[in-house]
Amino acid sequence: MDDSKVVGGKVKKPGKRGRKPAKIDLKAKLERSRQSARECRARKKLRYQYLEELVSSRERAICALREELEMWWGIEPVASDMLG
């Protein structure tokens, strides 16, 4: 008995689909994984540094605007209690 099937004019034989995995050296694979993790942590650190700098600059801008508001109006803004 032949288990092959004819689909769309082509003969297909049963078995595993897709590519066969290549034999990869386990040590090399682990080293690539470690390197990828190091790079990921470095990118994450840079992203957090950028966000901290962004927050800091926005806080400075808020303080400057509060001072300008006080200078012009001579009052403390109501929302300042909520912002700290």
mmCIF file as gemmi writes it, N, C-alpha and C atoms, coordinates in Angstrom:
data_model
loop_
_atom_site.group_PDB
_atom_site.id
_atom_site.type_symbol
_atom_site.label_atom_id
_atom_site.label_alt_id
_atom_site.label_comp_id
_atom_site.label_asym_id
_atom_site.label_entity_id
_atom_site.label_seq_id
_atom_site.pdbx_PDB_ins_code
_atom_site.Cartn_x
_atom_site.Cartn_y
_atom_site.Cartn_z
_atom_site.occupancy
_atom_site.B_iso_or_equiv
_atom_site.pdbx_formal_charge
_atom_site.auth_seq_id
_atom_site.auth_asym_id
_atom_site.pdbx_PDB_model_num
ATOM 1 N N . MET Axp A 1 ? 0.827 -1.193 0 1 0 ? 1 A 1
ATOM 2 C CA . MET Axp A 1 ? 0 0 0 1 0 ? 1 A 1
ATOM 3 C C . MET Axp A 1 ? 0.859 1.238 0 1 0 ? 1 A 1
ATOM 4 N N . ASP Axp A 2 ? 0.512 2.162 -0.854 1 0 ? 2 A 1
ATOM 5 C CA . ASP Axp A 2 ? 1.249 3.427 -0.931 1 0 ? 2 A 1
ATOM 6 C C . ASP Axp A 2 ? 0.434 4.493 -0.209 1 0 ? 2 A 1
ATOM 7 N N . ASP Axp A 3 ? 1.062 5.185 0.758 1 0 ? 3 A 1
ATOM 8 C CA . ASP Axp A 3 ? 0.356 6.21 1.53 1 0 ? 3 A 1
ATOM 9 C C . ASP Axp A 3 ? 0.414 7.588 0.892 1 0 ? 3 A 1
ATOM 10 N N . SER Axp A 4 ? 1.008 7.708 -0.294 1 0 ? 4 A 1
ATOM 11 C CA . SER Axp A 4 ? 1.131 9.022 -0.912 1 0 ? 4 A 1
ATOM 12 C C . SER Axp A 4 ? -0.225 9.496 -1.428 1 0 ? 4 A 1
ATOM 13 N N . LYS Axp A 5 ? -0.391 10.831 -1.451 1 0 ? 5 A 1
ATOM 14 C CA . LYS Axp A 5 ? -1.639 11.443 -1.902 1 0 ? 5 A 1
ATOM 15 C C . LYS Axp A 5 ? -1.356 12.341 -3.087 1 0 ? 5 A 1
ATOM 16 N N . VAL Axp A 6 ? -2.321 12.452 -3.978 1 0 ? 6 A 1
ATOM 17 C CA . VAL Axp A 6 ? -2.194 13.358 -5.103 1 0 ? 6 A 1
ATOM 18 C C . VAL Axp A 6 ? -2.984 14.613 -4.768 1 0 ? 6 A 1
ATOM 19 N N . VAL Axp A 7 ? -2.284 15.721 -4.667 1 0 ? 7 A 1
ATOM 20 C CA . VAL Axp A 7 ? -2.923 16.99 -4.339 1 0 ? 7 A 1
ATOM 21 C C . VAL Axp A 7 ? -2.489 18.006 -5.375 1 0 ? 7 A 1
ATOM 22 N N . GLY Axp A 8 ? -3.438 18.548 -6.106 1 0 ? 8 A 1
ATOM 23 C CA . GLY Axp A 8 ? -3.13 19.569 -7.105 1 0 ? 8 A 1
ATOM 24 C C . GLY Axp A 8 ? -2.165 19.081 -8.168 1 0 ? 8 A 1
ATOM 25 N N . GLY Axp A 9 ? -2.247 17.788 -8.533 1 0 ? 9 A 1
ATOM 26 C CA . GLY Axp A 9 ? -1.377 17.257 -9.568 1 0 ? 9 A 1
ATOM 27 C C . GLY Axp A 9 ? -0.009 16.841 -9.063 1 0 ? 9 A 1
ATOM 28 N N . LYS Axp A 10 ? 0.282 17.046 -7.773 1 0 ? 10 A 1
ATOM 29 C CA . LYS Axp A 10 ? 1.578 16.683 -7.218 1 0 ? 10 A 1
ATOM 30 C C . LYS Axp A 10 ? 1.407 15.53 -6.238 1 0 ? 10 A 1
ATOM 31 N N . VAL Axp A 11 ? 2.358 14.665 -6.221 1 0 ? 11 A 1
ATOM 32 C CA . VAL Axp A 11 ? 2.32 13.536 -5.299 1 0 ? 11 A 1
ATOM 33 C C . VAL Axp A 11 ? 2.976 13.959 -3.998 1 0 ? 11 A 1
ATOM 34 N N . LYS Axp A 12 ? 2.242 13.826 -2.908 1 0 ? 12 A 1
ATOM 35 C CA . LYS Axp A 12 ? 2.772 14.188 -1.596 1 0 ? 12 A 1
ATOM 36 C C . LYS Axp A 12 ? 2.908 12.925 -0.776 1 0 ? 12 A 1
ATOM 37 N N . LYS Axp A 13 ? 4.056 12.799 -0.147 1 0 ? 13 A 1
ATOM 38 C CA . LYS Axp A 13 ? 4.291 11.638 0.7 1 0 ? 13 A 1
ATOM 39 C C . LYS Axp A 13 ? 4.125 12.052 2.155 1 0 ? 13 A 1
ATOM 40 N N . PRO Axp A 14 ? 3.616 11.14 2.972 1 0 ? 14 A 1
ATOM 41 C CA . PRO Axp A 14 ? 3.428 11.476 4.383 1 0 ? 14 A 1
ATOM 42 C C . PRO Axp A 14 ? 4.772 11.644 5.076 1 0 ? 14 A 1
ATOM 43 N N . GLY Axp A 15 ? 4.759 12.404 6.136 1 0 ? 15 A 1
ATOM 44 C CA . GLY Axp A 15 ? 5.988 12.6 6.892 1 0 ? 15 A 1
ATOM 45 C C . GLY Axp A 15 ? 5.971 13.957 7.572 1 0 ? 15 A 1
ATOM 46 N N . LYS Axp A 16 ? 7.115 14.323 8.053 1 0 ? 16 A 1
ATOM 47 C CA . LYS Axp A 16 ? 7.22 15.6 8.751 1 0 ? 16 A 1
ATOM 48 C C . LYS Axp A 16 ? 7.213 16.745 7.752 1 0 ? 16 A 1
ATOM 49 N N . ARG Axp A 17 ? 6.64 17.841 8.16 1 0 ? 17 A 1
ATOM 50 C CA . ARG Axp A 17 ? 6.56 19.008 7.295 1 0 ? 17 A 1
ATOM 51 C C . ARG Axp A 17 ? 7.667 19.99 7.63 1 0 ? 17 A 1
ATOM 52 N N . GLY Axp A 18 ? 8.024 20.834 6.689 1 0 ? 18 A 1
ATOM 53 C CA . GLY Axp A 18 ? 8.984 21.905 6.94 1 0 ? 18 A 1
ATOM 54 C C . GLY Axp A 18 ? 10.425 21.44 6.869 1 0 ? 18 A 1
ATOM 55 N N . ARG Axp A 19 ? 11.296 22.328 7.275 1 0 ? 19 A 1
ATOM 56 C CA . ARG Axp A 19 ? 12.724 22.043 7.23 1 0 ? 19 A 1
ATOM 57 C C . ARG Axp A 19 ? 13.126 21.129 8.37 1 0 ? 19 A 1
ATOM 58 N N . LYS Axp A 20 ? 14.169 20.389 8.126 1 0 ? 20 A 1
ATOM 59 C CA . LYS Axp A 20 ? 14.746 19.599 9.199 1 0 ? 20 A 1
ATOM 60 C C . LYS Axp A 20 ? 15.718 20.496 9.957 1 0 ? 20 A 1
ATOM 61 N N . PRO Axp A 21 ? 15.677 20.478 11.263 1 0 ? 21 A 1
ATOM 62 C CA . PRO Axp A 21 ? 16.585 21.345 12.009 1 0 ? 21 A 1
ATOM 63 C C . PRO Axp A 21 ? 18.03 20.907 11.798 1 0 ? 21 A 1
ATOM 64 N N . ALA Axp A 22 ? 18.889 21.891 11.592 1 0 ? 22 A 1
ATOM 65 C CA . ALA Axp A 22 ? 20.309 21.609 11.416 1 0 ? 22 A 1
ATOM 66 C C . ALA Axp A 22 ? 20.908 21.246 12.767 1 0 ? 22 A 1
ATOM 67 N N . LYS Axp A 23 ? 21.935 20.45 12.737 1 0 ? 23 A 1
ATOM 68 C CA . LYS Axp A 23 ? 22.624 20.093 13.976 1 0 ? 23 A 1
ATOM 69 C C . LYS Axp A 23 ? 23.431 21.301 14.42 1 0 ? 23 A 1
ATOM 70 N N . ILE Axp A 24 ? 23.02 21.913 15.523 1 0 ? 24 A 1
ATOM 71 C CA . ILE Axp A 24 ? 23.673 23.114 16.029 1 0 ? 24 A 1
ATOM 72 C C . ILE Axp A 24 ? 24.476 22.753 17.268 1 0 ? 24 A 1
ATOM 73 N N . ASP Axp A 25 ? 25.666 23.26 17.313 1 0 ? 25 A 1
ATOM 74 C CA . ASP Axp A 25 ? 26.509 23.032 18.475 1 0 ? 25 A 1
ATOM 75 C C . ASP Axp A 25 ? 25.838 23.676 19.685 1 0 ? 25 A 1
ATOM 76 N N . LEU Axp A 26 ? 25.616 22.892 20.725 1 0 ? 26 A 1
ATOM 77 C CA . LEU Axp A 26 ? 24.899 23.376 21.9 1 0 ? 26 A 1
ATOM 78 C C . LEU Axp A 26 ? 25.629 24.519 22.584 1 0 ? 26 A 1
ATOM 79 N N . LYS Axp A 27 ? 26.955 24.424 22.673 1 0 ? 27 A 1
ATOM 80 C CA . LYS Axp A 27 ? 27.727 25.499 23.319 1 0 ? 27 A 1
ATOM 81 C C . LYS Axp A 27 ? 27.602 26.807 22.535 1 0 ? 27 A 1
ATOM 82 N N . ALA Axp A 28 ? 27.663 26.725 21.214 1 0 ? 28 A 1
ATOM 83 C CA . ALA Axp A 28 ? 27.54 27.918 20.386 1 0 ? 28 A 1
ATOM 84 C C . ALA Axp A 28 ? 26.145 28.519 20.527 1 0 ? 28 A 1
ATOM 85 N N . LYS Axp A 29 ? 25.147 27.661 20.6 1 0 ? 29 A 1
ATOM 86 C CA . LYS Axp A 29 ? 23.77 28.139 20.751 1 0 ? 29 A 1
ATOM 87 C C . LYS Axp A 29 ? 23.597 28.856 22.089 1 0 ? 29 A 1
ATOM 88 N N . LEU Axp A 30 ? 24.148 28.283 23.165 1 0 ? 30 A 1
ATOM 89 C CA . LEU Axp A 30 ? 24.059 28.918 24.48 1 0 ? 30 A 1
ATOM 90 C C . LEU Axp A 30 ? 24.802 30.248 24.503 1 0 ? 30 A 1
ATOM 91 N N . GLU Axp A 31 ? 25.959 30.309 23.858 1 0 ? 31 A 1
ATOM 92 C CA . GLU Axp A 31 ? 26.72 31.56 23.823 1 0 ? 31 A 1
ATOM 93 C C . GLU Axp A 31 ? 25.958 32.642 23.058 1 0 ? 31 A 1
ATOM 94 N N . ARG Axp A 32 ? 25.326 32.268 21.941 1 0 ? 32 A 1
ATOM 95 C CA . ARG Axp A 32 ? 24.506 33.242 21.199 1 0 ? 32 A 1
ATOM 96 C C . ARG Axp A 32 ? 23.348 33.732 22.052 1 0 ? 32 A 1
ATOM 97 N N . SER Axp A 33 ? 22.754 32.828 22.811 1 0 ? 33 A 1
ATOM 98 C CA . SER Axp A 33 ? 21.647 33.194 23.691 1 0 ? 33 A 1
ATOM 99 C C . SER Axp A 33 ? 22.118 34.175 24.765 1 0 ? 33 A 1
ATOM 100 N N . ARG Axp A 34 ? 23.277 33.889 25.353 1 0 ? 34 A 1
ATOM 101 C CA . ARG Axp A 34 ? 23.826 34.796 26.379 1 0 ? 34 A 1
ATOM 102 C C . ARG Axp A 34 ? 24.135 36.167 25.792 1 0 ? 34 A 1
ATOM 103 N N . GLN Axp A 35 ? 24.72 36.174 24.599 1 0 ? 35 A 1
ATOM 104 C CA . GLN Axp A 35 ? 25.058 37.447 23.951 1 0 ? 35 A 1
ATOM 105 C C . GLN Axp A 35 ? 23.785 38.234 23.649 1 0 ? 35 A 1
ATOM 106 N N . SER Axp A 36 ? 22.776 37.554 23.173 1 0 ? 36 A 1
ATOM 107 C CA . SER Axp A 36 ? 21.502 38.207 22.883 1 0 ? 36 A 1
ATOM 108 C C . SER Axp A 36 ? 20.896 38.803 24.158 1 0 ? 36 A 1
ATOM 109 N N . ALA Axp A 37 ? 20.991 38.072 25.26 1 0 ? 37 A 1
ATOM 110 C CA . ALA Axp A 37 ? 20.465 38.565 26.539 1 0 ? 37 A 1
ATOM 111 C C . ALA Axp A 37 ? 21.245 39.79 27.002 1 0 ? 37 A 1
ATOM 112 N N . ARG Axp A 38 ? 22.588 39.767 26.846 1 0 ? 38 A 1
ATOM 113 C CA . ARG Axp A 38 ? 23.396 40.942 27.218 1 0 ? 38 A 1
ATOM 114 C C . ARG Axp A 38 ? 22.988 42.163 26.412 1 0 ? 38 A 1
ATOM 115 N N . GLU Axp A 39 ? 22.807 41.973 25.102 1 0 ? 39 A 1
ATOM 116 C CA . GLU Axp A 39 ? 22.408 43.089 24.235 1 0 ? 39 A 1
ATOM 117 C C . GLU Axp A 39 ? 21.021 43.607 24.606 1 0 ? 39 A 1
ATOM 118 N N . CYS Axp A 40 ? 20.123 42.709 24.952 1 0 ? 40 A 1
ATOM 119 C CA . CYS Axp A 40 ? 18.775 43.099 25.357 1 0 ? 40 A 1
ATOM 120 C C . CYS Axp A 40 ? 18.822 43.938 26.631 1 0 ? 40 A 1
ATOM 121 N N . ARG Axp A 41 ? 19.623 43.496 27.603 1 0 ? 41 A 1
ATOM 122 C CA . ARG Axp A 41 ? 19.743 44.252 28.853 1 0 ? 41 A 1
ATOM 123 C C . ARG Axp A 41 ? 20.358 45.623 28.607 1 0 ? 41 A 1
ATOM 124 N N . ALA Axp A 42 ? 21.331 45.705 27.701 1 0 ? 42 A 1
ATOM 125 C CA . ALA Axp A 42 ? 21.959 46.989 27.382 1 0 ? 42 A 1
ATOM 126 C C . ALA Axp A 42 ? 20.947 47.934 26.736 1 0 ? 42 A 1
ATOM 127 N N . ARG Axp A 43 ? 20.128 47.404 25.82 1 0 ? 43 A 1
ATOM 128 C CA . ARG Axp A 43 ? 19.096 48.245 25.188 1 0 ? 43 A 1
ATOM 129 C C . ARG Axp A 43 ? 18.08 48.721 26.218 1 0 ? 43 A 1
ATOM 130 N N . LYS Axp A 44 ? 17.709 47.839 27.128 1 0 ? 44 A 1
ATOM 131 C CA . LYS Axp A 44 ? 16.745 48.192 28.169 1 0 ? 44 A 1
ATOM 132 C C . LYS Axp A 44 ? 17.303 49.293 29.063 1 0 ? 44 A 1
ATOM 133 N N . LYS Axp A 45 ? 18.586 49.178 29.427 1 0 ? 45 A 1
ATOM 134 C CA . LYS Axp A 45 ? 19.231 50.18 30.274 1 0 ? 45 A 1
ATOM 135 C C . LYS Axp A 45 ? 19.239 51.54 29.578 1 0 ? 45 A 1
ATOM 136 N N . LEU Axp A 46 ? 19.585 51.565 28.292 1 0 ? 46 A 1
ATOM 137 C CA . LEU Axp A 46 ? 19.581 52.818 27.532 1 0 ? 46 A 1
ATOM 138 C C . LEU Axp A 46 ? 18.177 53.416 27.443 1 0 ? 46 A 1
ATOM 139 N N . ARG Axp A 47 ? 17.197 52.565 27.245 1 0 ? 47 A 1
ATOM 140 C CA . ARG Axp A 47 ? 15.814 53.04 27.149 1 0 ? 47 A 1
ATOM 141 C C . ARG Axp A 47 ? 15.37 53.681 28.469 1 0 ? 47 A 1
ATOM 142 N N . TYR Axp A 48 ? 15.723 53.04 29.601 1 0 ? 48 A 1
ATOM 143 C CA . TYR Axp A 48 ? 15.357 53.598 30.897 1 0 ? 48 A 1
ATOM 144 C C . TYR Axp A 48 ? 16.1 54.903 31.17 1 0 ? 48 A 1
ATOM 145 N N . GLN Axp A 49 ? 17.369 54.984 30.772 1 0 ? 49 A 1
ATOM 146 C CA . GLN Axp A 49 ? 18.107 56.234 30.943 1 0 ? 49 A 1
ATOM 147 C C . GLN Axp A 49 ? 17.452 57.357 30.15 1 0 ? 49 A 1
ATOM 148 N N . TYR Axp A 50 ? 17.064 57.055 28.908 1 0 ? 50 A 1
ATOM 149 C CA . TYR Axp A 50 ? 16.404 58.055 28.078 1 0 ? 50 A 1
ATOM 150 C C . TYR Axp A 50 ? 15.106 58.518 28.726 1 0 ? 50 A 1
ATOM 151 N N . LEU Axp A 51 ? 14.305 57.585 29.221 1 0 ? 51 A 1
ATOM 152 C CA . LEU Axp A 51 ? 13.028 57.948 29.834 1 0 ? 51 A 1
ATOM 153 C C . LEU Axp A 51 ? 13.232 58.762 31.115 1 0 ? 51 A 1
ATOM 154 N N . GLU Axp A 52 ? 14.26 58.408 31.916 1 0 ? 52 A 1
ATOM 155 C CA . GLU Axp A 52 ? 14.532 59.171 33.131 1 0 ? 52 A 1
ATOM 156 C C . GLU Axp A 52 ? 14.945 60.603 32.8 1 0 ? 52 A 1
ATOM 157 N N . GLU Axp A 53 ? 15.776 60.768 31.76 1 0 ? 53 A 1
ATOM 158 C CA . GLU Axp A 53 ? 16.167 62.111 31.326 1 0 ? 53 A 1
ATOM 159 C C . GLU Axp A 53 ? 14.962 62.895 30.824 1 0 ? 53 A 1
ATOM 160 N N . LEU Axp A 54 ? 14.074 62.233 30.113 1 0 ? 54 A 1
ATOM 161 C CA . LEU Axp A 54 ? 12.875 62.874 29.597 1 0 ? 54 A 1
ATOM 162 C C . LEU Axp A 54 ? 11.98 63.35 30.74 1 0 ? 54 A 1
ATOM 163 N N . VAL Axp A 55 ? 11.778 62.504 31.737 1 0 ? 55 A 1
ATOM 164 C CA . VAL Axp A 55 ? 10.964 62.876 32.895 1 0 ? 55 A 1
ATOM 165 C C . VAL Axp A 55 ? 11.597 64.048 33.629 1 0 ? 55 A 1
ATOM 166 N N . SER Axp A 56 ? 12.913 63.99 33.802 1 0 ? 56 A 1
ATOM 167 C CA . SER Axp A 56 ? 13.619 65.061 34.503 1 0 ? 56 A 1
ATOM 168 C C . SER Axp A 56 ? 13.461 66.397 33.773 1 0 ? 56 A 1
ATOM 169 N N . SER Axp A 57 ? 13.609 66.379 32.448 1 0 ? 57 A 1
ATOM 170 C CA . SER Axp A 57 ? 13.465 67.631 31.696 1 0 ? 57 A 1
ATOM 171 C C . SER Axp A 57 ? 12.034 68.159 31.765 1 0 ? 57 A 1
ATOM 172 N N . ARG Axp A 58 ? 11.053 67.259 31.748 1 0 ? 58 A 1
ATOM 173 C CA . ARG Axp A 58 ? 9.654 67.701 31.85 1 0 ? 58 A 1
ATOM 174 C C . ARG Axp A 58 ? 9.371 68.288 33.236 1 0 ? 58 A 1
ATOM 175 N N . GLU Axp A 59 ? 9.965 67.688 34.281 1 0 ? 59 A 1
ATOM 176 C CA . GLU Axp A 59 ? 9.771 68.23 35.631 1 0 ? 59 A 1
ATOM 177 C C . GLU Axp A 59 ? 10.376 69.623 35.745 1 0 ? 59 A 1
ATOM 178 N N . ARG Axp A 60 ? 11.554 69.821 35.136 1 0 ? 60 A 1
ATOM 179 C CA . ARG Axp A 60 ? 12.178 71.157 35.15 1 0 ? 60 A 1
ATOM 180 C C . ARG Axp A 60 ? 11.303 72.161 34.411 1 0 ? 60 A 1
ATOM 181 N N . ALA Axp A 61 ? 10.715 71.737 33.29 1 0 ? 61 A 1
ATOM 182 C CA . ALA Axp A 61 ? 9.838 72.633 32.528 1 0 ? 61 A 1
ATOM 183 C C . ALA Axp A 61 ? 8.6 72.993 33.343 1 0 ? 61 A 1
ATOM 184 N N . ILE Axp A 62 ? 8.054 72.051 34.077 1 0 ? 62 A 1
ATOM 185 C CA . ILE Axp A 62 ? 6.885 72.314 34.918 1 0 ? 62 A 1
ATOM 186 C C . ILE Axp A 62 ? 7.226 73.332 35.989 1 0 ? 62 A 1
ATOM 187 N N . CYS Axp A 63 ? 8.393 73.152 36.629 1 0 ? 63 A 1
ATOM 188 C CA . CYS Axp A 63 ? 8.806 74.108 37.672 1 0 ? 63 A 1
ATOM 189 C C . CYS Axp A 63 ? 8.984 75.508 37.094 1 0 ? 63 A 1
ATOM 190 N N . ALA Axp A 64 ? 9.597 75.594 35.915 1 0 ? 64 A 1
ATOM 191 C CA . ALA Axp A 64 ? 9.804 76.905 35.281 1 0 ? 64 A 1
ATOM 192 C C . ALA Axp A 64 ? 8.462 77.552 34.952 1 0 ? 64 A 1
ATOM 193 N N . LEU Axp A 65 ? 7.519 76.783 34.474 1 0 ? 65 A 1
ATOM 194 C CA . LEU Axp A 65 ? 6.199 77.332 34.142 1 0 ? 65 A 1
ATOM 195 C C . LEU Axp A 65 ? 5.447 77.761 35.4 1 0 ? 65 A 1
ATOM 196 N N . ARG Axp A 66 ? 5.61 77.005 36.485 1 0 ? 66 A 1
ATOM 197 C CA . ARG Axp A 66 ? 4.98 77.407 37.745 1 0 ? 66 A 1
ATOM 198 C C . ARG Axp A 66 ? 5.539 78.74 38.226 1 0 ? 66 A 1
ATOM 199 N N . GLU Axp A 67 ? 6.865 78.875 38.144 1 0 ? 67 A 1
ATOM 200 C CA . GLU Axp A 67 ? 7.489 80.136 38.562 1 0 ? 67 A 1
ATOM 201 C C . GLU Axp A 67 ? 6.997 81.294 37.703 1 0 ? 67 A 1
ATOM 202 N N . GLU Axp A 68 ? 6.889 81.06 36.397 1 0 ? 68 A 1
ATOM 203 C CA . GLU Axp A 68 ? 6.401 82.11 35.509 1 0 ? 68 A 1
ATOM 204 C C . GLU Axp A 68 ? 4.948 82.458 35.833 1 0 ? 68 A 1
ATOM 205 N N . LEU Axp A 69 ? 4.144 81.462 36.129 1 0 ? 69 A 1
ATOM 206 C CA . LEU Axp A 69 ? 2.75 81.699 36.479 1 0 ? 69 A 1
ATOM 207 C C . LEU Axp A 69 ? 2.653 82.514 37.767 1 0 ? 69 A 1
ATOM 208 N N . GLU Axp A 70 ? 3.474 82.155 38.753 1 0 ? 70 A 1
ATOM 209 C CA . GLU Axp A 70 ? 3.473 82.907 40.005 1 0 ? 70 A 1
ATOM 210 C C . GLU Axp A 70 ? 3.923 84.355 39.781 1 0 ? 70 A 1
ATOM 211 N N . MET Axp A 71 ? 4.907 84.518 38.89 1 0 ? 71 A 1
ATOM 212 C CA . MET Axp A 71 ? 5.401 85.858 38.611 1 0 ? 71 A 1
ATOM 213 C C . MET Axp A 71 ? 4.293 86.727 37.985 1 0 ? 71 A 1
ATOM 214 N N . TRP Axp A 72 ? 3.56 86.185 37.058 1 0 ? 72 A 1
ATOM 215 C CA . TRP Axp A 72 ? 2.534 86.964 36.368 1 0 ? 72 A 1
ATOM 216 C C . TRP Axp A 72 ? 1.277 87.14 37.207 1 0 ? 72 A 1
ATOM 217 N N . TRP Axp A 73 ? 0.863 86.12 37.882 1 0 ? 73 A 1
ATOM 218 C CA . TRP Axp A 73 ? -0.404 86.183 38.602 1 0 ? 73 A 1
ATOM 219 C C . TRP Axp A 73 ? -0.234 86.36 40.1 1 0 ? 73 A 1
ATOM 220 N N . GLY Axp A 74 ? 0.924 86.032 40.605 1 0 ? 74 A 1
ATOM 221 C CA . GLY Axp A 74 ? 1.172 86.194 42.029 1 0 ? 74 A 1
ATOM 222 C C . GLY Axp A 74 ? 0.427 85.189 42.886 1 0 ? 74 A 1
ATOM 223 N N . ILE Axp A 75 ? 0.005 84.081 42.287 1 0 ? 75 A 1
ATOM 224 C CA . ILE Axp A 75 ? -0.711 83.05 43.035 1 0 ? 75 A 1
ATOM 225 C C . ILE Axp A 75 ? -0.099 81.697 42.76 1 0 ? 75 A 1
ATOM 226 N N . GLU Axp A 76 ? -0.349 80.779 43.664 1 0 ? 76 A 1
ATOM 227 C CA . GLU Axp A 76 ? 0.082 79.404 43.489 1 0 ? 76 A 1
ATOM 228 C C . GLU Axp A 76 ? -1.03 78.675 42.724 1 0 ? 76 A 1
ATOM 229 N N . PRO Axp A 77 ? -0.688 77.974 41.661 1 0 ? 77 A 1
ATOM 230 C CA . PRO Axp A 77 ? -1.736 77.249 40.92 1 0 ? 77 A 1
ATOM 231 C C . PRO Axp A 77 ? -2.383 76.161 41.763 1 0 ? 77 A 1
ATOM 232 N N . VAL Axp A 78 ? -3.668 75.95 41.553 1 0 ? 78 A 1
ATOM 233 C CA . VAL Axp A 78 ? -4.451 74.993 42.329 1 0 ? 78 A 1
ATOM 234 C C . VAL Axp A 78 ? -3.957 73.569 42.076 1 0 ? 78 A 1
ATOM 235 N N . ALA Axp A 79 ? -3.617 73.25 40.836 1 0 ? 79 A 1
ATOM 236 C CA . ALA Axp A 79 ? -3.24 71.882 40.482 1 0 ? 79 A 1
ATOM 237 C C . ALA Axp A 79 ? -1.884 71.492 41.04 1 0 ? 79 A 1
ATOM 238 N N . SER Axp A 80 ? -1.143 72.411 41.611 1 0 ? 80 A 1
ATOM 239 C CA . SER Axp A 80 ? 0.192 72.079 42.101 1 0 ? 80 A 1
ATOM 240 C C . SER Axp A 80 ? 0.11 71.086 43.264 1 0 ? 80 A 1
ATOM 241 N N . ASP Axp A 81 ? -0.994 71.073 44.01 1 0 ? 81 A 1
ATOM 242 C CA . ASP Axp A 81 ? -1.143 70.111 45.106 1 0 ? 81 A 1
ATOM 243 C C . ASP Axp A 81 ? -1.181 68.699 44.567 1 0 ? 81 A 1
ATOM 244 N N . MET Axp A 82 ? -1.755 68.508 43.404 1 0 ? 82 A 1
ATOM 245 C CA . MET Axp A 82 ? -1.852 67.18 42.819 1 0 ? 82 A 1
ATOM 246 C C . MET Axp A 82 ? -0.526 66.721 42.231 1 0 ? 82 A 1
ATOM 247 N N . LEU Axp A 83 ? 0.267 67.657 41.694 1 0 ? 83 A 1
ATOM 248 C CA . LEU Axp A 83 ? 1.509 67.292 41.031 1 0 ? 83 A 1
ATOM 249 C C . LEU Axp A 83 ? 2.671 67.164 41.98 1 0 ? 83 A 1
ATOM 250 N N . GLY Axp A 84 ? 2.55 67.657 43.155 1 0 ? 84 A 1
ATOM 251 C CA . GLY Axp A 84 ? 3.615 67.459 44.117 1 0 ? 84 A 1
ATOM 252 C C . GLY Axp A 84 ? 4.359 68.699 44.328 1 0 ? 84 A 1
